[in-house]
Amino acid sequence: MSFFEKHVFFCTNQRAPGEGCCNDHGAAALRDYTKDQVKKLGIPGVRVNSAGCLGRCDLGPVMVVYPEAVWYTYVDESDLDEIINSHLKNGQVVERLKV
């Protein structure tokens, strides 16, 4: 049995200027937002972490939710709110944001 029910990894990699990366899209701040929302909503068993490059830069910004291994892209807090409420809280994958 896993220690966490769901483990969320946000790519927060920062590449050299001119090289695209998730952090150019505000990934670190949006990771912090997600972490705060999960705590604020009291969703048990969910851990939100940073990761280095997840190797999907062309789809960025990206995050992945385990154990389901569901990959998401997002634009802003409203996309993350949908992922938090649908997937992290209620177990339903947000198909429109999957990559």
Backbone as ProteinMPNN parsed JSONL, in Angstrom:
{"seq_chain_A": "MSFFEKHVFFCTNQRAPGEGCCNDHGAAALRDYTKDQVKKLGIPGVRVNSAGCLGRCDLGPVMVVYPEAVWYTYVDESDLDEIINSHLKNGQVVERLKV", "coords_chain_A": {"N_chain_A": [[0.839, -1.182, 0.0], [0.512, 2.219, -0.8], [2.106, 5.105, 0.634], [0.909, 7.576, 0.238], [-2.316, 8.394, -0.995], [-2.666, 9.699, -3.406], [-0.136, 11.03, -5.433], [1.248, 13.92, -6.537], [3.12, 15.33, -9.064], [4.687, 18.194, -10.127], [6.261, 19.525, -12.91], [8.807, 21.689, -12.488], [10.948, 22.647, -13.745], [13.642, 24.748, -14.733], [14.999, 26.015, -17.521], [17.765, 27.186, -19.55], [17.758, 30.611, -20.747], [15.653, 31.099, -23.567], [15.266, 28.435, -24.082], [12.539, 26.408, -24.015], [10.49, 25.711, -21.176], [8.713, 24.274, -18.382], [8.624, 25.962, -16.131], [8.725, 28.466, -17.233], [6.124, 29.001, -17.678], [5.04, 29.599, -15.268], [5.021, 27.449, -13.488], [6.067, 26.781, -10.89], [4.827, 28.595, -9.117], [2.17, 27.893, -9.591], [2.187, 25.271, -8.725], [2.57, 25.75, -5.985], [0.14, 27.023, -5.482], [-1.654, 24.889, -5.94], [-0.86, 23.094, -3.953], [-1.504, 24.593, -1.658], [-4.298, 24.795, -2.004], [-5.145, 22.096, -1.854], [-4.508, 21.575, 0.783], [-6.09, 23.553, 2.065], [-8.67, 22.694, 1.344], [-8.71, 20.353, 2.685], [-8.146, 17.781, 1.648], [-7.565, 14.493, 2.072], [-4.619, 12.358, 2.094], [-3.207, 13.236, -0.153], [-0.317, 14.268, -1.786], [1.611, 16.951, -2.884], [4.212, 17.728, -4.994], [7.323, 19.166, -6.22], [9.069, 18.568, -9.265], [11.976, 17.843, -11.175], [12.884, 18.163, -14.616], [10.406, 16.573, -16.455], [10.441, 15.58, -18.936], [8.592, 16.204, -20.932], [8.472, 18.609, -22.278], [7.474, 19.893, -24.574], [4.762, 19.826, -24.213], [4.217, 21.408, -22.103], [2.994, 23.673, -19.534], [3.419, 20.788, -17.403], [2.012, 18.206, -15.309], [1.877, 15.262, -13.26], [-0.173, 12.69, -11.986], [0.019, 10.238, -9.625], [-1.159, 7.156, -8.135], [-2.222, 6.65, -10.657], [-0.931, 7.527, -12.933], [-1.65, 9.7, -14.569], [-1.301, 12.222, -16.845], [-1.272, 15.735, -17.024], [-1.834, 18.885, -18.624], [-1.93, 22.39, -18.08], [-3.263, 25.727, -17.748], [-3.901, 27.795, -16.009], [-5.046, 28.851, -12.702], [-7.763, 28.129, -12.671], [-7.895, 25.84, -14.277], [-6.388, 24.152, -12.663], [-7.984, 24.117, -10.365], [-10.114, 22.641, -11.341], [-8.859, 20.149, -11.778], [-8.097, 19.566, -9.135], [-10.605, 19.429, -7.769], [-12.064, 17.548, -9.31], [-10.327, 15.287, -9.912], [-8.349, 14.915, -7.765], [-9.891, 15.156, -5.449], [-12.329, 13.783, -5.998], [-11.716, 11.596, -7.597], [-12.105, 11.508, -10.374], [-10.913, 11.644, -13.578], [-9.828, 14.461, -15.434], [-10.606, 14.788, -18.504], [-10.309, 16.685, -20.587], [-7.95, 18.031, -20.037], [-5.948, 16.193, -20.084], [-2.844, 14.842, -21.221]], "CA_chain_A": [[0.0, 0.0, 0.0], [1.268, 3.457, -0.917], [2.017, 6.018, 1.764], [-0.068, 8.587, -0.156], [-3.349, 7.916, -1.908], [-2.303, 10.302, -4.683], [1.107, 11.795, -5.38], [1.207, 14.832, -7.678], [4.415, 15.917, -9.381], [4.707, 19.321, -11.058], [7.549, 19.886, -13.469], [9.139, 23.095, -12.213], [12.276, 22.804, -14.316], [13.988, 26.041, -15.344], [16.085, 25.871, -18.498], [18.465, 28.412, -19.951], [16.929, 31.518, -21.549], [15.447, 30.699, -24.945], [14.877, 27.027, -24.127], [11.232, 26.278, -23.383], [10.384, 24.857, -19.992], [7.466, 24.434, -17.635], [8.658, 27.088, -15.206], [8.439, 29.688, -17.99], [4.663, 29.158, -17.639], [4.632, 29.814, -13.88], [4.757, 26.15, -12.867], [6.376, 26.752, -9.455], [3.757, 29.316, -8.414], [0.934, 27.124, -9.704], [2.369, 24.141, -7.807], [2.288, 26.283, -4.647], [-1.305, 27.24, -5.42], [-2.303, 23.58, -5.81], [-0.528, 22.59, -2.615], [-2.317, 25.36, -0.706], [-5.714, 24.447, -2.18], [-5.347, 20.749, -1.325], [-4.496, 21.718, 2.248], [-7.259, 24.349, 2.445], [-9.864, 21.87, 1.171], [-8.603, 19.196, 3.568], [-8.196, 16.533, 0.887], [-6.61, 13.595, 2.719], [-3.856, 11.393, 1.322], [-2.653, 13.809, -1.385], [0.958, 14.963, -1.63], [1.963, 17.751, -4.057], [5.658, 17.945, -5.002], [8.027, 19.639, -7.406], [9.967, 17.62, -9.923], [12.803, 18.407, -12.229], [12.32, 17.948, -15.943], [9.672, 15.324, -16.642], [10.67, 15.137, -20.298], [7.469, 16.471, -21.834], [8.549, 20.069, -22.398], [6.645, 20.376, -25.673], [3.373, 19.847, -23.763], [4.223, 22.12, -20.836], [3.463, 23.035, -18.31], [2.828, 19.478, -17.143], [2.02, 17.574, -13.999], [1.432, 13.878, -13.346], [-0.802, 12.207, -10.755], [0.195, 8.81, -9.375], [-0.669, 6.008, -8.87], [-2.892, 6.446, -11.938], [-0.044, 7.966, -14.015], [-2.405, 10.59, -15.451], [-0.556, 13.434, -17.171], [-2.098, 16.898, -17.334], [-1.308, 20.21, -18.887], [-2.825, 23.382, -17.476], [-2.928, 27.103, -18.109], [-4.083, 28.734, -14.905], [-5.634, 28.327, -11.47], [-9.071, 27.509, -12.916], [-7.619, 24.47, -14.715], [-5.941, 23.394, -11.486], [-9.162, 23.909, -9.512], [-10.868, 21.53, -11.923], [-8.114, 18.921, -11.481], [-8.183, 19.343, -7.688], [-11.947, 19.007, -7.382], [-12.507, 16.345, -10.015], [-9.439, 14.13, -9.791], [-7.744, 14.702, -6.444], [-10.934, 15.039, -4.423], [-13.404, 12.848, -6.339], [-11.231, 10.45, -8.342], [-12.512, 11.512, -11.774], [-9.919, 12.255, -14.447], [-10.285, 15.592, -16.249], [-10.19, 14.37, -19.84], [-9.944, 17.79, -21.47], [-6.615, 18.508, -19.696], [-4.999, 15.085, -20.179], [-1.89, 14.8, -22.346]], "C_chain_A": [[0.886, 1.248, 0.0], [1.086, 4.329, 0.322], [0.995, 7.117, 1.506], [-1.093, 7.949, -1.083], [-3.08, 8.437, -3.323], [-1.037, 11.132, -4.466], [1.176, 12.6, -6.671], [2.588, 15.459, -7.863], [4.247, 16.993, -10.444], [6.113, 19.484, -11.59], [7.74, 21.373, -13.193], [10.54, 23.403, -12.737], [12.457, 24.188, -14.926], [15.188, 25.822, -16.243], [16.718, 27.223, -18.773], [17.533, 29.293, -20.775], [16.867, 31.073, -23.007], [15.078, 29.24, -25.123], [13.565, 26.887, -23.365], [11.249, 25.347, -22.185], [9.108, 25.187, -19.239], [7.484, 25.666, -16.732], [8.483, 28.435, -15.91], [6.944, 29.999, -18.011], [4.148, 29.324, -16.206], [4.378, 28.54, -13.1], [5.012, 26.136, -11.359], [5.276, 27.449, -8.643], [2.446, 28.536, -8.464], [1.002, 25.828, -8.899], [2.046, 24.585, -6.378], [0.795, 26.495, -4.456], [-2.026, 25.908, -5.19], [-2.078, 22.997, -4.43], [-1.39, 23.284, -1.555], [-3.791, 24.98, -0.787], [-6.019, 23.06, -1.614], [-5.399, 20.799, 0.198], [-5.753, 22.451, 2.729], [-8.548, 23.529, 2.382], [-9.846, 20.616, 2.035], [-8.707, 17.863, 2.844], [-7.14, 15.592, 1.465], [-5.842, 12.739, 1.717], [-3.244, 11.906, 0.039], [-1.378, 14.571, -1.044], [1.284, 15.663, -2.94], [3.441, 18.1, -3.96], [6.125, 18.593, -6.294], [8.833, 18.488, -7.971], [10.851, 18.407, -10.862], [12.133, 18.122, -13.556], [11.658, 16.575, -16.027], [9.71, 14.854, -18.094], [9.539, 15.363, -21.275], [7.339, 17.976, -22.069], [7.633, 20.628, -23.477], [5.168, 20.455, -25.309], [3.163, 20.758, -22.563], [3.306, 23.309, -20.751], [2.733, 21.71, -18.064], [2.928, 19.101, -15.675], [1.549, 16.143, -14.201], [0.924, 13.451, -11.975], [-0.62, 10.694, -10.686], [-0.679, 8.401, -8.202], [-1.293, 5.813, -10.253], [-2.015, 6.767, -13.142], [-0.82, 8.783, -15.053], [-1.62, 11.888, -15.599], [-1.536, 14.531, -17.551], [-1.234, 18.055, -17.806], [-2.346, 21.189, -18.357], [-2.352, 24.764, -17.891], [-2.924, 28.005, -16.893], [-4.731, 28.05, -13.705], [-6.983, 27.653, -11.706], [-8.898, 26.079, -13.436], [-7.222, 23.609, -13.523], [-7.091, 23.149, -10.517], [-9.989, 22.737, -10.017], [-10.184, 20.192, -11.638], [-8.223, 18.575, -9.999], [-9.544, 18.771, -7.32], [-12.383, 17.708, -8.046], [-11.626, 15.135, -9.703], [-8.946, 13.899, -8.363], [-8.781, 14.485, -5.356], [-11.912, 13.909, -4.72], [-12.993, 11.678, -7.225], [-11.619, 10.387, -9.805], [-11.514, 12.312, -12.607], [-10.564, 13.369, -15.266], [-9.767, 15.359, -17.673], [-9.699, 15.52, -20.696], [-8.523, 18.326, -21.211], [-5.55, 17.418, -19.757], [-4.089, 15.247, -21.382], [-1.251, 13.425, -22.418]], "O_chain_A": [[1.885, 1.313, 0.717], [0.042, 4.292, 0.974], [0.296, 7.548, 2.422], [-0.76, 7.059, -1.866], [-3.244, 7.714, -4.305], [-0.891, 11.833, -3.465], [1.165, 12.036, -7.765], [3.148, 16.044, -6.936], [3.727, 16.731, -11.529], [7.063, 19.572, -10.812], [6.934, 22.205, -13.611], [11.224, 24.297, -12.24], [11.546, 24.73, -15.553], [16.272, 25.48, -15.771], [16.261, 28.258, -18.289], [16.621, 28.788, -21.431], [17.881, 30.718, -23.607], [14.625, 28.842, -26.197], [13.501, 27.219, -22.182], [11.937, 24.326, -22.183], [8.505, 26.242, -19.435], [6.465, 26.341, -16.585], [8.136, 29.429, -15.274], [6.542, 31.12, -18.322], [2.947, 29.202, -15.963], [3.6, 28.545, -12.146], [4.238, 25.53, -10.618], [4.851, 26.943, -7.605], [1.696, 28.52, -7.489], [-0.029, 25.338, -8.437], [1.34, 23.888, -5.649], [0.247, 26.187, -3.398], [-2.909, 25.819, -4.338], [-3.002, 22.468, -3.811], [-1.936, 22.632, -0.665], [-4.46, 24.856, 0.239], [-7.047, 22.873, -0.964], [-6.234, 20.144, 0.822], [-6.4, 22.021, 3.684], [-9.411, 23.649, 3.251], [-10.842, 19.898, 2.114], [-9.292, 16.916, 3.369], [-5.945, 15.867, 1.358], [-6.34, 12.432, 0.634], [-2.8, 11.111, -0.789], [-1.358, 15.405, -0.139], [1.239, 15.038, -4.0], [3.882, 18.692, -2.975], [5.433, 18.575, -7.313], [9.224, 17.563, -7.259], [10.505, 19.509, -11.288], [10.929, 17.866, -13.602], [12.269, 15.554, -15.711], [9.086, 13.852, -18.443], [9.53, 14.765, -22.351], [6.241, 18.532, -22.058], [7.076, 21.714, -23.318], [4.395, 21.09, -26.025], [2.046, 20.867, -22.059], [2.895, 23.878, -21.763], [1.582, 21.537, -18.466], [3.774, 19.585, -14.923], [0.894, 15.838, -15.198], [1.502, 13.795, -10.944], [-1.053, 9.964, -11.578], [-0.93, 9.233, -7.329], [-0.914, 4.878, -10.959], [-2.313, 6.333, -14.254], [-0.666, 8.582, -16.258], [-1.315, 12.563, -14.616], [-2.494, 14.306, -18.291], [-0.067, 18.181, -17.436], [-3.516, 20.837, -18.206], [-1.215, 24.954, -18.322], [-2.062, 28.872, -16.751], [-4.935, 26.836, -13.696], [-7.317, 26.695, -11.008], [-9.674, 25.196, -13.071], [-7.671, 22.47, -13.394], [-7.165, 22.082, -9.909], [-10.5, 21.938, -9.231], [-10.849, 19.214, -11.296], [-8.422, 17.411, -9.649], [-9.63, 17.749, -6.64], [-13.005, 16.861, -7.406], [-12.121, 14.09, -9.282], [-9.11, 12.808, -7.816], [-8.557, 13.701, -4.434], [-12.289, 13.159, -3.82], [-13.833, 10.848, -7.573], [-11.487, 9.336, -10.431], [-11.299, 13.501, -12.37], [-11.696, 13.24, -15.73], [-8.628, 15.698, -17.994], [-8.754, 15.347, -21.466], [-7.954, 19.0, -22.07], [-4.375, 17.688, -19.51], [-4.511, 15.729, -22.433], [-0.42, 13.176, -23.291]]}, "name": "protein", "num_of_chains": 1, "seq": "MSFFEKHVFFCTNQRAPGEGCCNDHGAAALRDYTKDQVKKLGIPGVRVNSAGCLGRCDLGPVMVVYPEAVWYTYVDESDLDEIINSHLKNGQVVERLKV"}
